[in-house]
């Protein structure tokens, strides 16, 4: 399997793990808000990465990769918020994964800037 497909699968698995995490949260209004936000941003990472890999142009690819990275950074924010509001909820694994995802997307962005 090629790198792009493996990373796309990793992003999907991450989004699925975030959905599972939100399902285990106590039913409180603040958790509903955070859950909606984090699910939107986490699922958007992979969706935009997939769109980038099917882009019509280099500019379209670049835009989608940037959006994917922004969504990953937003997901990291919501994970930290979630942990602050629910101190008994451990999100260390998810924070580690999304941090790695941000770094991978940044590496893709950096490689677009360097001459080949």
DSSP file (Angstrom, degrees, kcal/mol; ACC not computed):
  #  RESIDUE AA STRUCTURE BP1 BP2  ACC     N-H-->O    O-->H-N    N-H-->O    O-->H-N    TCO  KAPPA ALPHA  PHI   PSI    X-CA   Y-CA   Z-CA
    1    1 A X              0   0    0      0, 0.0     2,-0.0     0, 0.0     5,-0.0   0.000 360.0 360.0 360.0 137.2    0.0    0.0    0.0
    2    2 A X     >  -     0   0    0      1,-0.1     4,-2.3     4,-0.0     3,-0.3  -0.292 360.0-108.0 -74.7 160.5    1.4    3.4   -0.9
    3    3 A X  H  > S+     0   0    0      1,-0.2     4,-2.7     2,-0.2     5,-0.2   0.877 117.0  53.5 -55.5 -43.6    2.3    6.0    1.8
    4    4 A X  H  > S+     0   0    0      1,-0.2     4,-2.4     2,-0.2    -1,-0.2   0.904 110.6  46.7 -61.3 -41.6   -0.7    8.3    0.9
    5    5 A X  H  > S+     0   0    0     -3,-0.3     4,-2.2     2,-0.2    -1,-0.2   0.891 112.2  50.3 -68.1 -39.6   -3.2    5.4    1.3
    6    6 A X  H  X S+     0   0    0     -4,-2.3     4,-2.1     2,-0.2    -2,-0.2   0.907 112.9  46.2 -64.9 -40.9   -1.6    4.3    4.6
    7    7 A X  H  X S+     0   0    0     -4,-2.7     4,-2.5     2,-0.2    -2,-0.2   0.896 110.3  53.5 -68.9 -39.2   -1.7    7.9    6.0
    8    8 A X  H  X S+     0   0    0     -4,-2.4     4,-2.0    -5,-0.2    -2,-0.2   0.909 110.0  48.0 -59.7 -42.4   -5.3    8.3    4.8
    9    9 A X  H  X S+     0   0    0     -4,-2.2     4,-2.6     2,-0.2    -2,-0.2   0.892 109.6  53.0 -65.1 -40.1   -6.2    5.1    6.7
   10   10 A X  H  X S+     0   0    0     -4,-2.1     4,-2.2     1,-0.2    -2,-0.2   0.909 108.7  49.9 -61.0 -42.3   -4.4    6.4    9.7
   11   11 A X  H  X S+     0   0    0     -4,-2.5     4,-2.3     2,-0.2    35,-0.3   0.886 110.5  49.8 -64.7 -38.8   -6.4    9.6    9.6
   12   12 A X  H  X S+     0   0    0     -4,-2.0     4,-2.4     2,-0.2    -2,-0.2   0.926 110.6  49.5 -65.7 -43.7   -9.7    7.6    9.3
   13   13 A X  H  X S+     0   0    0     -4,-2.6     4,-2.2     1,-0.2    -2,-0.2   0.879 109.9  52.2 -62.4 -37.5   -8.7    5.4   12.3
   14   14 A X  H  X S+     0   0    0     -4,-2.2     4,-2.1     2,-0.2    -1,-0.2   0.943 109.4  48.5 -63.0 -47.2   -7.9    8.5   14.3
   15   15 A X  H  X S+     0   0    0     -4,-2.3     4,-2.3     1,-0.2    -2,-0.2   0.903 110.9  51.2 -60.3 -41.5  -11.3   10.1   13.5
   16   16 A X  H  X S+     0   0    0     -4,-2.4     4,-2.3     1,-0.2    -1,-0.2   0.894 108.6  51.3 -63.0 -39.7  -13.0    6.8   14.5
   17   17 A X  H  X S+     0   0    0     -4,-2.2     4,-2.2     2,-0.2    -1,-0.2   0.864 108.8  51.5 -66.8 -34.2  -11.1    6.8   17.8
   18   18 A X  H  X S+     0   0    0     -4,-2.1     4,-2.4     2,-0.2    -2,-0.2   0.909 108.8  50.6 -67.1 -42.1  -12.2   10.4   18.5
   19   19 A X  H  X S+     0   0    0     -4,-2.3     4,-1.7     1,-0.2    -2,-0.2   0.925 111.4  48.7 -61.0 -44.0  -15.8    9.4   17.8
   20   20 A X  H  X S+     0   0    0     -4,-2.3     4,-1.0     1,-0.2    -2,-0.2   0.898 109.5  52.9 -61.7 -41.2  -15.5    6.5   20.2
   21   21 A X  H >< S+     0   0    0     -4,-2.2     3,-0.7     1,-0.2     4,-0.4   0.919 108.5  49.2 -60.1 -44.9  -13.9    8.8   22.8
   22   22 A X  H >< S+     0   0    0     -4,-2.4     3,-1.0     1,-0.2    -1,-0.2   0.825 104.5  59.3 -68.0 -30.2  -16.8   11.3   22.6
   23   23 A X  H 3< S+     0   0    0     -4,-1.7    -1,-0.2     1,-0.2    -2,-0.2   0.785 103.3  53.3 -67.1 -26.1  -19.4    8.5   23.0
   24   24 A X  T << S+     0   0    0     -4,-1.0    -1,-0.2    -3,-0.7    -2,-0.2   0.501  86.7 108.3 -87.6  -3.9  -17.8    7.6   26.4
   25   25 A X  S <  S-     0   0    0     -3,-1.0    -3,-0.0    -4,-0.4     2,-0.0  -0.400  81.2 -98.4 -73.8 148.9  -18.1   11.1   27.8
   26   26 A X        -     0   0    0      1,-0.1     2,-1.2    -2,-0.1    -1,-0.1  -0.364  44.0-103.4 -60.9 146.1  -20.6   11.9   30.5
   27   27 A X        +     0   0    0      4,-0.1     2,-0.3    -3,-0.1    -1,-0.1  -0.621  68.1 137.7 -78.3  99.1  -23.8   13.5   29.1
   28   28 A X     >  -     0   0    0     -2,-1.2     4,-2.0     1,-0.1     3,-0.4  -0.975  63.3-114.8-139.3 150.7  -23.3   17.2   29.9
   29   29 A X  H  > S+     0   0    0     -2,-0.3     4,-1.9     1,-0.2     5,-0.2   0.891 115.9  51.2 -54.7 -42.7  -24.1   20.3   27.8
   30   30 A X  H  > S+     0   0    0      1,-0.2     4,-2.3     2,-0.2    -1,-0.2   0.865 108.9  51.3 -65.9 -34.2  -20.4   21.3   27.7
   31   31 A X  H  > S+     0   0    0     -3,-0.4     4,-2.9     2,-0.2    -1,-0.2   0.855 106.1  55.1 -70.2 -33.5  -19.4   17.8   26.5
   32   32 A X  H  X S+     0   0    0     -4,-2.0     4,-2.3     2,-0.2    -2,-0.2   0.929 110.5  45.5 -62.2 -44.3  -22.0   18.0   23.8
   33   33 A X  H  X S+     0   0    0     -4,-1.9     4,-2.1     2,-0.2    -2,-0.2   0.951 116.5  44.0 -64.1 -50.2  -20.5   21.2   22.5
   34   34 A X  H  X S+     0   0    0     -4,-2.3     4,-3.1     1,-0.2     5,-0.3   0.908 112.4  53.7 -62.9 -42.0  -16.9   19.9   22.6
   35   35 A X  H  X S+     0   0    0     -4,-2.9     4,-2.5     1,-0.2     5,-0.3   0.929 108.6  48.5 -59.3 -46.4  -17.9   16.6   21.1
   36   36 A X  H  X S+     0   0    0     -4,-2.3     4,-2.0    -5,-0.2    -1,-0.2   0.925 115.1  45.4 -59.7 -44.6  -19.6   18.2   18.1
   37   37 A X  H  X S+     0   0    0     -4,-2.1     4,-2.5     2,-0.2     5,-0.2   0.936 114.3  46.4 -65.3 -47.0  -16.5   20.5   17.5
   38   38 A X  H  X S+     0   0    0     -4,-3.1     4,-2.6     1,-0.2     5,-0.2   0.866 111.8  50.9 -69.4 -34.8  -13.9   17.7   18.0
   39   39 A X  H  X S+     0   0    0     -4,-2.5     4,-2.3    -5,-0.3     5,-0.3   0.926 111.2  49.4 -66.1 -42.8  -15.8   15.3   15.7
   40   40 A X  H  X S+     0   0    0     -4,-2.0     4,-1.3    -5,-0.3    -2,-0.2   0.944 116.7  40.2 -60.5 -48.1  -16.1   17.9   13.0
   41   41 A X  H  X S+     0   0    0     -4,-2.5     4,-1.1     2,-0.2    -2,-0.2   0.915 115.7  50.1 -70.9 -41.4  -12.4   18.9   13.1
   42   42 A X  H  X S+     0   0    0     -4,-2.6     4,-0.8     1,-0.2     3,-0.3   0.894 113.6  44.6 -65.8 -39.7  -11.1   15.3   13.5
   43   43 A X  H  X S+     0   0    0     -4,-2.3     4,-1.5    -5,-0.2    -1,-0.2   0.780 107.7  60.7 -74.2 -24.8  -13.1   13.9   10.6
   44   44 A X  H  X S+     0   0    0     -4,-1.3     4,-2.5    -5,-0.3     5,-0.3   0.773  91.6  67.4 -72.7 -26.2  -12.2   16.9    8.5
   45   45 A X  H  X S+     0   0    0     -4,-1.1     4,-2.0    -3,-0.3    -1,-0.2   0.972 108.5  35.9 -57.4 -55.5   -8.4   16.1    8.7
   46   46 A X  H  X S+     0   0    0     -4,-0.8     4,-2.6   -35,-0.3    -1,-0.2   0.857 114.5  56.7 -68.2 -36.4   -8.8   12.9    6.6
   47   47 A X  H  X S+     0   0    0     -4,-1.5     4,-2.1     1,-0.2    -1,-0.2   0.929 111.4  42.7 -62.0 -44.5  -11.5   14.3    4.3
   48   48 A X  H  X S+     0   0    0     -4,-2.5     4,-2.3     2,-0.2    -1,-0.2   0.856 112.4  53.4 -71.4 -34.1   -9.3   17.2    3.3
   49   49 A X  H  X S+     0   0    0     -4,-2.0     4,-2.0    -5,-0.3    -2,-0.2   0.918 109.7  48.9 -63.7 -42.3   -6.2   15.0    3.0
   50   50 A X  H  X S+     0   0    0     -4,-2.6     4,-0.6     1,-0.2    -2,-0.2   0.913 110.9  50.0 -62.5 -43.2   -8.2   12.7    0.7
   51   51 A X  H >< S+     0   0    0     -4,-2.1     3,-1.0     1,-0.2    -1,-0.2   0.897 107.6  55.0 -61.8 -39.5   -9.3   15.7   -1.4
   52   52 A X  H >< S+     0   0    0     -4,-2.3     3,-1.7     1,-0.3    -1,-0.2   0.911 104.4  53.3 -59.9 -42.4   -5.7   16.9   -1.6
   53   53 A X  H 3< S+     0   0    0     -4,-2.0    -1,-0.3     1,-0.3    -2,-0.2   0.627 114.1  42.9 -70.6 -11.4   -4.7   13.5   -3.1
   54   54 A X  T << S+     0   0    0     -3,-1.0    -1,-0.3    -4,-0.6    -2,-0.2   0.055  88.0 145.2-115.8  23.1   -7.4   13.9   -5.7
   55   55 A X    <   -     0   0    0     -3,-1.7    -3,-0.1     1,-0.1     3,-0.1  -0.214  50.6-140.5 -66.7 151.2   -6.7   17.6   -6.4
   56   56 A X  S    S+     0   0    0      1,-0.1     2,-0.3     2,-0.0    -1,-0.1   0.659  82.8  11.5 -84.1 -18.0   -7.0   19.1   -9.9
   57   57 A X  S  > S-     0   0    0      1,-0.1     4,-2.3     0, 0.0     5,-0.1  -0.951  78.9-103.1-151.9 168.1   -3.9   21.2   -9.5
   58   58 A X  H  > S+     0   0    0     -2,-0.3     4,-2.7     2,-0.2     5,-0.2   0.881 122.1  52.5 -62.7 -38.4   -0.8   21.8   -7.3
   59   59 A X  H  > S+     0   0    0      2,-0.2     4,-2.6     1,-0.2    -1,-0.2   0.906 108.9  49.0 -65.0 -41.8   -2.6   24.9   -5.8
   60   60 A X  H  > S+     0   0    0      2,-0.2     4,-2.2     1,-0.2    -2,-0.2   0.918 111.8  49.8 -63.1 -43.3   -5.6   22.8   -5.0
   61   61 A X  H  X S+     0   0    0     -4,-2.3     4,-2.3     1,-0.2    -2,-0.2   0.941 111.3  49.1 -58.3 -49.0   -3.4   20.2   -3.4
   62   62 A X  H  X S+     0   0    0     -4,-2.7     4,-2.4     1,-0.2    -2,-0.2   0.921 110.5  50.3 -58.4 -47.3   -1.6   22.8   -1.3
   63   63 A X  H  X S+     0   0    0     -4,-2.6     4,-2.2     1,-0.2    -1,-0.2   0.914 111.7  47.1 -59.8 -44.4   -4.9   24.4   -0.1
   64   64 A X  H  X S+     0   0    0     -4,-2.2     4,-2.4     2,-0.2    -1,-0.2   0.867 111.0  51.1 -68.9 -36.2   -6.3   21.1    1.0
   65   65 A X  H  X S+     0   0    0     -4,-2.3     4,-2.3     2,-0.2    -1,-0.2   0.914 110.5  49.7 -66.5 -41.8   -3.1   20.1    2.8
   66   66 A X  H  X S+     0   0    0     -4,-2.4     4,-2.4     2,-0.2    -2,-0.2   0.920 111.8  48.3 -61.2 -43.4   -3.1   23.4    4.7
   67   67 A X  H  X S+     0   0    0     -4,-2.2     4,-2.6     1,-0.2    -2,-0.2   0.916 109.4  53.2 -63.3 -42.4   -6.7   23.0    5.6
   68   68 A X  H  X S+     0   0    0     -4,-2.4     4,-1.9     1,-0.2    -1,-0.2   0.912 110.4  47.1 -59.0 -43.7   -6.0   19.4    6.8
   69   69 A X  H  X S+     0   0    0     -4,-2.3     4,-2.4     2,-0.2    -1,-0.2   0.905 110.8  51.8 -66.0 -41.1   -3.2   20.7    9.0
   70   70 A X  H  X S+     0   0    0     -4,-2.4     4,-2.3     1,-0.2    -2,-0.2   0.900 109.7  49.7 -61.7 -40.7   -5.4   23.5   10.4
   71   71 A X  H  X S+     0   0    0     -4,-2.6     4,-2.4     2,-0.2    -1,-0.2   0.866 109.3  52.1 -66.5 -36.1   -8.1   21.0   11.3
   72   72 A X  H  X S+     0   0    0     -4,-1.9     4,-2.1     2,-0.2    -2,-0.2   0.915 110.0  48.3 -65.4 -42.7   -5.5   18.8   13.0
   73   73 A X  H  X S+     0   0    0     -4,-2.4     4,-1.9     1,-0.2    -2,-0.2   0.896 111.5  50.5 -63.7 -39.3   -4.3   21.8   15.1
   74   74 A X  H  X S+     0   0    0     -4,-2.3     4,-2.4     2,-0.2    -2,-0.2   0.899 107.9  52.9 -64.6 -40.1   -8.0   22.6   15.9
   75   75 A X  H  X S+     0   0    0     -4,-2.4     4,-2.3     1,-0.2    -2,-0.2   0.902 106.6  52.9 -61.8 -40.7   -8.5   19.0   17.0
   76   76 A X  H  X S+     0   0    0     -4,-2.1     4,-2.1     2,-0.2    -1,-0.2   0.915 108.4  51.1 -60.1 -42.8   -5.5   19.2   19.3
   77   77 A X  H  X S+     0   0    0     -4,-1.9     4,-2.3     1,-0.2    -2,-0.2   0.938 110.7  47.5 -58.1 -49.0   -7.1   22.3   20.9
   78   78 A X  H  X S+     0   0    0     -4,-2.4     4,-2.8     1,-0.2    -1,-0.2   0.840 108.8  54.8 -66.4 -33.1  -10.4   20.6   21.4
   79   79 A X  H  X S+     0   0    0     -4,-2.3     4,-2.4     2,-0.2    -1,-0.2   0.915 109.2  47.6 -64.2 -41.9   -8.7   17.5   23.0
   80   80 A X  H  X S+     0   0    0     -4,-2.1     4,-1.9     2,-0.2    -2,-0.2   0.904 112.8  48.9 -64.9 -40.3   -7.0   19.8   25.5
   81   81 A X  H  X S+     0   0    0     -4,-2.3     4,-2.3     2,-0.2     5,-0.2   0.928 110.1  51.9 -62.3 -45.5  -10.3   21.5   26.2
   82   82 A X  H  X S+     0   0    0     -4,-2.8     4,-2.1     1,-0.2    -2,-0.2   0.914 109.9  48.5 -58.1 -45.3  -11.9   18.1   26.7
   83   83 A X  H  < S+     0   0    0     -4,-2.4    -1,-0.2     1,-0.2     6,-0.2   0.857 111.1  51.2 -65.1 -35.4   -9.2   17.0   29.1
   84   84 A X  H  < S+     0   0    0     -4,-1.9     3,-0.4     1,-0.2    -2,-0.2   0.891 114.6  41.7 -68.7 -39.1   -9.6   20.3   31.1
   85   85 A X  H  < S+     0   0    0     -4,-2.3     2,-0.5     1,-0.3    -2,-0.2   0.792 123.9  38.4 -78.8 -29.2  -13.4   20.0   31.4
   86   86 A X    ><  +     0   0    0     -4,-2.1     3,-2.4    -5,-0.2    -1,-0.3  -0.748  68.8 179.1-123.1  81.0  -13.3   16.2   32.1
   87   87 A X  T 3  S+     0   0    0     -2,-0.5    -1,-0.1    -3,-0.4    -4,-0.1   0.670  80.1  56.2 -63.6 -16.2  -10.2   15.7   34.3
   88   88 A X  T 3  S+     0   0    0     -3,-0.1     2,-0.6     2,-0.1    -1,-0.3   0.516  87.2  94.2 -90.9  -4.5  -10.9   12.0   34.6
   89   89 A X    <   -     0   0    0     -3,-2.4     2,-0.6    -6,-0.2    -3,-0.1  -0.787  68.3-147.9 -90.9 122.0  -10.8   11.5   30.8
   90   90 A X        +     0   0    0     -2,-0.6     4,-0.1     1,-0.1     3,-0.1  -0.800  27.8 164.0 -93.0 120.3   -7.4   10.5   29.6
   91   91 A X     >  +     0   0    0     -2,-0.6     4,-2.9     1,-0.1     5,-0.2   0.135  38.9 114.8-118.3  17.3   -6.6   11.9   26.1
   92   92 A X  H  > S+     0   0    0      1,-0.2     4,-2.5     2,-0.2     5,-0.2   0.903  77.9  49.3 -56.8 -44.8   -2.9   11.4   26.1
   93   93 A X  H  > S+     0   0    0      1,-0.2     4,-2.2     2,-0.2    -1,-0.2   0.918 114.0  45.5 -61.9 -44.1   -3.0    8.7   23.3
   94   94 A X  H  > S+     0   0    0      2,-0.2     4,-2.7     1,-0.2     5,-0.2   0.887 112.1  51.4 -68.3 -39.3   -5.2   11.0   21.1
   95   95 A X  H  X S+     0   0    0     -4,-2.9     4,-2.0     2,-0.2    -2,-0.2   0.909 110.3  49.6 -64.0 -40.8   -3.0   14.0   21.8
   96   96 A X  H  X S+     0   0    0     -4,-2.5     4,-2.1    -5,-0.2    -2,-0.2   0.926 112.6  47.6 -62.1 -44.8    0.1   12.1   20.8
   97   97 A X  H  X S+     0   0    0     -4,-2.2     4,-2.3     1,-0.2    -2,-0.2   0.929 112.5  46.9 -64.7 -45.8   -1.5   10.9   17.6
   98   98 A X  H  X S+     0   0    0     -4,-2.7     4,-2.4     1,-0.2    -1,-0.2   0.846 110.1  54.4 -68.9 -31.0   -2.8   14.3   16.5
   99   99 A X  H  X S+     0   0    0     -4,-2.0     4,-2.1    -5,-0.2    -1,-0.2   0.916 109.6  47.4 -65.5 -41.8    0.6   15.9   17.3
  100  100 A X  H  X S+     0   0    0     -4,-2.1     4,-2.4     2,-0.2    -2,-0.2   0.892 110.5  52.8 -64.1 -39.0    2.2   13.3   15.0
  101  101 A X  H  X S+     0   0    0     -4,-2.3     4,-2.6     2,-0.2     5,-0.2   0.923 108.0  50.3 -62.6 -44.6   -0.4   14.0   12.3
  102  102 A X  H  X S+     0   0    0     -4,-2.4     4,-2.5     1,-0.2    -1,-0.2   0.924 111.1  49.7 -59.0 -44.1    0.3   17.8   12.5
  103  103 A X  H  X S+     0   0    0     -4,-2.1     4,-2.1     2,-0.2    -2,-0.2   0.891 110.8  48.9 -64.2 -40.2    4.1   17.0   12.1
  104  104 A X  H  X S+     0   0    0     -4,-2.4     4,-2.0     2,-0.2    -1,-0.2   0.933 112.6  47.5 -64.8 -45.2    3.5   14.8    9.1
  105  105 A X  H  X S+     0   0    0     -4,-2.6     4,-2.4     1,-0.2    -2,-0.2   0.886 110.9  52.1 -64.2 -37.5    1.3   17.4    7.5
  106  106 A X  H  X S+     0   0    0     -4,-2.5     4,-3.0    -5,-0.2    -1,-0.2   0.889 107.0  53.0 -64.3 -38.2    3.9   20.1    8.2
  107  107 A X  H  X S+     0   0    0     -4,-2.1     4,-2.1     2,-0.2    -2,-0.2   0.893 108.8  49.6 -63.1 -39.4    6.5   17.9    6.6
  108  108 A X  H  X S+     0   0    0     -4,-2.0     4,-1.2     2,-0.2    -2,-0.2   0.931 112.6  47.5 -63.0 -44.9    4.3   17.6    3.5
  109  109 A X  H  X S+     0   0    0     -4,-2.4     4,-1.0     1,-0.2     3,-0.5   0.921 111.7  50.3 -62.3 -44.8    3.9   21.4    3.4
  110  110 A X  H  X S+     0   0    0     -4,-3.0     4,-1.3     1,-0.2     3,-0.4   0.866 106.9  54.4 -62.6 -36.8    7.6   21.9    3.9
  111  111 A X  H  < S+     0   0    0     -4,-2.1    -1,-0.2     1,-0.2    -2,-0.2   0.779 102.5  58.1 -69.8 -24.4    8.5   19.6    1.1
  112  112 A X  H  < S+     0   0    0     -4,-1.2    -1,-0.2    -3,-0.5    -2,-0.2   0.805 106.4  49.6 -72.3 -28.0    6.2   21.6   -1.2
  113  113 A X  H  < S+     0   0    0     -4,-1.0     2,-0.2    -3,-0.4    -2,-0.2   0.798  95.2  83.7 -80.4 -30.0    8.3   24.7   -0.5
  114  114 A X  S  < S-     0   0    0     -4,-1.3     2,-0.1     1,-0.1     0, 0.0  -0.516  86.6-111.1 -80.7 141.9   11.7   23.2   -1.2
  115  115 A X              0   0    0     -2,-0.2    -1,-0.1     1,-0.1    -2,-0.1  -0.411 360.0 360.0 -69.9 145.8   12.9   23.0   -4.8
  116  116 A X              0   0    0     -2,-0.1    -1,-0.1    -4,-0.1    -2,-0.0   0.413 360.0 360.0 -98.6 360.0   13.2   19.5   -6.2
